[in-house]
Amino acid sequence: MSRSSKIYAYIVSVIGLSLGSYCVYLYFRQILAQSDSKQALAQFGVLTFLYIICRCLPIYIRDDYSIDMSFVCNLASIFCYGPIFSAAMVTISTPFIIIPTNTGERTFTHIFNREPIKTAFNAGNITTSAFIASLLYQKSGGVVGDFSLPQILLPLVVASFSFILLNCSILMLLFTLNGQGAFFPALLKNLWEFMPNIAASAPIAYFIAKILVMENGVYLVLFIMLPLLLARYSFVLYLDAKANYYNMVKTLTAALEAKDKYTEGHSHRVEEYAEMIARKMHYHPGDIDDIKVAALLHDVGKIGIDEKILNKPGPLTPEERAVIMTHPVISASILKNVKLNDAVREAILHHHERYDGGGYPDHTKGGEISTAVYVIGVADAYDAMTSDRPYCASMPVERVVEILKEESGKQFHPKVVCAFLEALREQGVIS
């Protein structure tokens, strides 16, 4: 971490934990002063327990992005009990949170193996966000413990959005100070990704808050959360199956490329470049996954090409070139009995088509095929030109960029070239 980001992290930690500790003191002083504090303590205990469980069971949507159901508990505490309760709940739960890592191994992060500043910063961030969101809930007309419709709708939206906005802003500012990207683009990206979570969590939090204040509501909430946790488990099984499928494809690709030292790693690099382009072109996450699979499998047909032709150090004869040009069809034939999306099959078969119609195997052009096909084509061509091959040495990146520009609208789709060059600039590969 940079010096400025460390100072910022300490400031957030001190403010958040000081606020949280004071709220813990205030909450228990208020509760213990009551003649009958059992019900209030039970409500606090159950909601805190559920918050800990939710924090301990994240769902990793991808390597750098996970979600959990703790937001439901945060909102329920805001609607039902107010800022002091919300901040106290987060603070007390912090030492008990044990989060599984996304490494594929049975490893966990917790207060004893994580850098203290990271634990303190995260706790301070959530505590501060929950406290301020709770105040804004009341300022926008929300009344703690009153769930009347439609009066609660505006405060509910204000509390939900302000919590996420504050939480993301505090975190993104840390990344910005640490030189990990611009603040506003990162903030907008995170807010956009959290929107479905907000839309799903806010109604659930409303019903949980309403049930909590009912007679025996503490026990009913536990029953309500059980099917939600089971649904979460089912979704994790789906994501695990998807990850296993993707890893199997990567393993197959690595095994195929191992026989050729010149193409080893080619498909993985094409996958990376294709993903860069797809994200820059704002493809849907599901479509990006299809593009990644197609990139990994695009050259699988070369297993059916004679190695003497593949590794020939000199120029290919017309006959040899004709043989090489059959590899997309061979790929499609090999994979015909594999369950793949049509978009993946199309990209594998047509990744050597040209935008002007001069490619192979079907001489399609322009809008006759999906733009995703051209994404694979640009990524494949870029890696081929920047890598050593038996018949030629790698080209400088500057020369490759010139070729991409020259062939834009001819061999390559103009929008794809534009997106790729922009992505390369953002990564500092080109100026």
N, C-alpha and C positions, 0 to 999 in steps of 0.2 A: 504493500500500500504506500502511496505517496504521503509526504508529510501533511499536506493539506487535508487529504482524505482521512488520515488518522485522527487529526484534530477534530474534524467534523464528526467522525464516528464516536469519539469520546464525548463530545458535546451532546449528541443525541442520546448516548447511553446514560449519561449523568442526569439529563433532564427527564428522560423516560423512566428510569429506575427510581429517581427521587419522587417523581409524581406517583408512580405505582406504589412505592412503599408508604407514602403518606396516605394514599387512598385505602390501602390495607388497614392501616391504623384507624382511619376514620370509620371505615365500614364496621370493623369488629367492635369499636367503641360504641357505635350506634346500636348494633345488634345486642351486645351483651348488656346494654342499659335497659333493654326491653324485658318485661316480665316473662314473656313467652318467646324465646328466641329460637326454639327448636325448628319451627317451620322455615324461618329465614335461613338458618344455617344449612338445613337440608336442601333448600333451593340453590344456595351458593355452592354446596358440595356437589350436587348432581350436575349443575351446569359446568362447573370447573372440571369435573371428571370427564364429561362428554367433550369438553374443549381439548383436554389432554389426549383423549383417544383419537379425536379427529386430527390433531397435529401429528400424532404418531403414525397415521395411516395416509400418507400422501399418495397421490396418483401421478406417476411420471408420464406426462404426455409426450415429452421428448427429453433429451439429455439436459437441456438448459431450462426446462419449464415443467413445473409440477403444480398441482392444485390439491387442496384438501377441503374438508367440510367444516373447518374451524370458523370460517366466516359466518356460518349459520349461528354458531354459539355467540360470536361477537355481536351480531345484530340482535339476537334474542335478548341478550343482557342489556343492550341499549334501549330496546323497546320496553322491557319489563322493569328494569331496576335503575337505570341511569348511569351517569359517568363514573361515580365512585365505585360502584359494583363492577363495571366493565374493566376499569383499570386494575382493580384489585384482583380480579379473576386471571387476567393475563400475567400479572406479576407473580402470583402464587404458583401458577402452573409451570413457569419457566424451568425450574430445576428438574421437573419430572418428565420432560419431553425427550423421547428417544426416537429418532427418525432413521428409517432404513435408507441406505445409500442406493444409488442407481448404477452400481458397478457390476451387477450380476452375481455378486457374492453376498454372503450373509454378514454384512458389516453395518454398523450403525453409528450415527453421530449423536452425541449427548454432551451434557455440561462438563463431563470429565475428560473428553478427548477432543473437544473443540476449543479453538482459541477463545479465551474469555471475552475479548472485545467483540467477536462475532456474535456470541450468545447475548451479550449485553446490548449490542446495537439492535439486534432483531427484536429483543424484548422491549427495548426503549421505543423502537419504531411502532410496534403494534400497540403498545400501551398509550402512547401519545395520540396515535391515529384514532383509537377507540374512544379515548376521552374527549377529543375535540369533536368527533363525529356525533357523540352522544349530546354534547352541548348544542351542536347545530340542529340535531333532531328536535330539541326542545325549543330552540329559537325559531324554527320553521313551523311551529304550531303543535308539535308532538307533545303528548302528556304521558309521563311514565305510568305504565299500568293501565292506560286507557287505549283500547284497540278498536274504537268505533270507526266504521266505514261510512262514507269515504274520507272522513277527516284525516285519517292516518296516512293516506296514500302519498301526499306530498312530503310529509316528514320522513316517511319510509324511504322514498326515493332519495331525498337529501342525505339521510344518514348512510344509506348504502353506497351512493356514489362518492360522498365526501370521505368515507373511510378508505375506499380503494384509491382515490385520488391522493390523499395524504400519504398513505402507505407506499404507493408507487413513487411519489415525488421524493420522499425522504430517501428511498433506496436508489433511485436513478441519479440523484444529486451526488451520492457517494460514488457511484460508478463514473460520473462525469469528472469529479475531482480527482479520480484515480486514472484519468485518461482513457476510459473505456467507452468512448462514444459521446455524441452530442446529447444534451439533456432532453430537449423537446421531442425529437424523433423517437428516442427510446421510451419516453413517457407515453406518447400516443400509441406506440406499438403495444406496450403492456396494458394500457387501458382497454384497447380494442380486444386483446386476448382475454381480459377479465370480464368483458361484458356478458358473455353467456353464463359465467359463474354468478354474477350479480343477479341476473334475471332468474336463475334457478334458485338461488339461496334466499333471496328476500322473502318470497312467499312462504317458504318452509320456516324461516325464522319467525315470521309473523304468527304462524299457527303454533309453533313451539312456545313462543312467549304467551300466547293466549291460553294454552293448556297449562302452563306452569302455575298460573294464578288460580286455577280451578282447584276444587277439593281433590286431594290425592293426585294433583297434577304432576308432582315430582316423579311419581311412579309411572304415570301415563307417558311422560316424555321419554323414559327409557324404552318403553314398548314402541313408541313412534320412531325412535332413532334406529332400532334394530333392523327393520327392513331397508332403511336407507344405507346402513353399513353393509348389508347383504348385497344390495344393488351395487355398491362400490366394489365389493369383492368380485362380483360377476364381471364388472368392467375391467378390473385388473387382470382377470383371467383372459379376457379378450385381448388386452394390450400385450400380455405375455405371449400369447399365441402369435400375435402379429410380429412381435420382436423376434421370436424364434424363427418364423418364416423368413424375415429379413436377414437374420444372421445365417440361415441356411443358404440363402442366395449368395451372400458375401463369401461364404466358405466354398461353395461350388465355383464361384468366379476365381477365387484365389487358387484353387486346385487346377483349373484349366489354364491359368496364366503361368503357373509354375514351370511349365514345360518350355516357355519362351522367355528368355531373360530380357528381351527387348520390349515385350508388352506387359511384363510383370508390373502390377500396380496401375496399369492403364485404365481399367474399368473403374477402379476406385477414384482415380483422379477425375475421370469423366463424370462420375456421380457427384463429386464435390462441385465441379464447375456447373453442371446442370442444375444442381440445387441452388447455387448462387443466382443463376439466371432466373429460375422459376420464382424465387423469393422476390427478386427485383421486379419481376413482371406481375407480382401479387397473385400468384396462383393459389387456389384453395389448398389447404394442408393435405387433403386426400389426393389431389392431383400431383402435388409435390412428391408424395410417397410413390405414386405410379411412375413418375419420371425417374426417381432414384432407382427403382427396381429395373426399369428399362435400360438405364445407363449401365447398371451392373451386368446385365445379360445381353447387351447389344452385340457383342462379338462372340457369343458362345458358339456360333456356327463355324468359327475358324478351326474348331476341333476336327472338322471334316475336311480341312484343306491340308494338302501335303506340306510337311514341315520344310521341305527343300524350297518350295515356293515362298512360304511365309518368311523364311530366314535368308532368302537369296540376297547377297550383298550388292549386286548390280541391278540395273534396270530390268523390269519384267518384260517378257515378250508379249505380244497381243494375246496369244493363247493363255499364257500364265495370268495375265490381267483378267481375262474372261473367267478363269477359275476363281480368282480372288473375289470377283464381283458376285459370285454365287453365295457368299457366306451369309448375307441377310436371309436368303430363302432357306438355307440350311438351318439357320437359327430358328426360324419360324417352324420348320419341320420338326426339329428336336423338341421344341417347347409346345407342340400342338396338344399334347395330352396333359400338360401342366395347367393347373387352374390359375389363369392370369386375367386381369382386366383387358378389355378390348383395346384400351388406350396404350397399355404396355405392349401388346402384340403389334399394334400399328407402329409404334416408335421403333421397335426392334427391326421390323421388316423394312421400314422406309427411312432409316436414319442416314442413308447415303443418297437420298433424293435431293435434287437441287431446287432452289426457289424458282428458277427459270425453266424447269422441266428437263434439264439435261442430265439428271442423275439416274440411279438404278435402284431397284429392279424394274419399276413400273413407269418411270419417266413422268411421275406426277409433278405438279407445279402449284405454286401459290396456295390458294385456299382449298385445294383439293384434298389436302391432308391437314391434320391438326398442327397447330403452332408448336405443340409439345415435341413433335417429331423434329422440327428445326432446332429446338433447344438442345436435343441430343446431338444433332449434326454439328452445331457450332462448338459445343463442348468437346466432342470427339476430334474435330479438326484442330482445335487449339492445342489439345494435348499431343496430338500426333506431330504437329509442327514444332512444339517446344520440347520434344523428347528425341533422344537418339534412336535411330532405326537402322536396320541392316543396310539399307540403300542410301541413307543420308544422315548427316549430323543434325542436331537440333538447331533451330533458328533463334536469333535473339528475339526477345519479346517485342521489341519495337518494330521489327520487320513483320512479325506475325500480326501485330495490330494493324499495320499498313495493309496487309493482305485481307484481313477481315473487312476493313473499310472498303477496299477496292472491290471485293466480291459481295458486298452488301447489295441486295436486290438482284444478284446474279446467282451465285451458289447459295448464299445465306439469306435468311429472312431479315429484313432491315430492322424490325423491332427487336428481334432476338440479339442481333449484333449490338444495337444501341444499349440494351439492358446489360449485356455482358461487359461492355467497355465501361459502363458506369459502375458496375460492381467491382471491376478491377481497379478503378480509380479510388473508390472508397476504401479498398484494402491496401492502397499504396503501391500496387504492382506497377501501375503506369501513372503518369502525371497528367 
